[in-house]
Amino acid sequence: MLKVQLAAVVFCLALLLIIGVQNSEVVELRFLTWTRGISLVALVFLTAAAGLVVGFVLGKLGGRRRTP
């Protein structure tokens, strides 16, 4: 089982490396009056991290209640 987990971690890290290399260009992020240049891969990872945090918080706040 440990070999499968290690293989999954190595695969995910390789995938992240490929995504990072292929999406390294800078894009312009505009929000209301704020404008910022940021790399596309950083924007994707920040957006994914924000989604994970929101999903985790909503899952904790509205989680199912266990009934014995």
N, C-alpha and C positions, 0 to 999 in steps of 0.2 A: 504494500500500500504506500510506503514511503517513496518508492521509486516513481509511482504514478503521480504523487503530489509534486515531487521534484521535477518531473518532466513537464507538468502543467505550469509550474512557476517559470521554468526556463522558456517554455513556449510563450507565455505571456510577456516576459521580459524581452524576448526577441521581437515579438509583435510590436511592443511599445517602441523599441529601437527603430524598427522599420518605419513606423508611423512618424516618429520624430524626424528622421532623416528626410522623408519625402515631403513633409509639411513644414519646412523651416522658414518659409517666406513670411515677411511681415505684412500684416493686414491692419487696416485702420478700424478701430473700435470707437463708435460714437454713441454717447448716451447723454441725452438732453443737450447741454452746452459743453460737455466734456469730450475731448477727442484725444485718443491715445493710440500709438502704434505698438502692436504686440505681435509676437510670432503666432502663427496659426495653431501650432501644436500646443503652445501654452494656453491659448484660448480654449481649445477643445478639452484639455485636461482640467482647467479651472471650472469649466461648465459642467463636466462630468462629476467633479468633486462636489460642487454645489448641489447637484442633483442627488448625490449619495447622502449628503448631510440632510437635505430637506426630506428625503425619503426615510432616513433613519429617525429623524425627529417626529415626523408624522406617524411613523409606525409605533414609536414609543407612546405618543400622546393618545392615539386612537386604537391601540392594540386590543385584540380580543381578550375578553375576560374569561378566565377558566372557571368552570363550574364543576364541583366535585360529584 
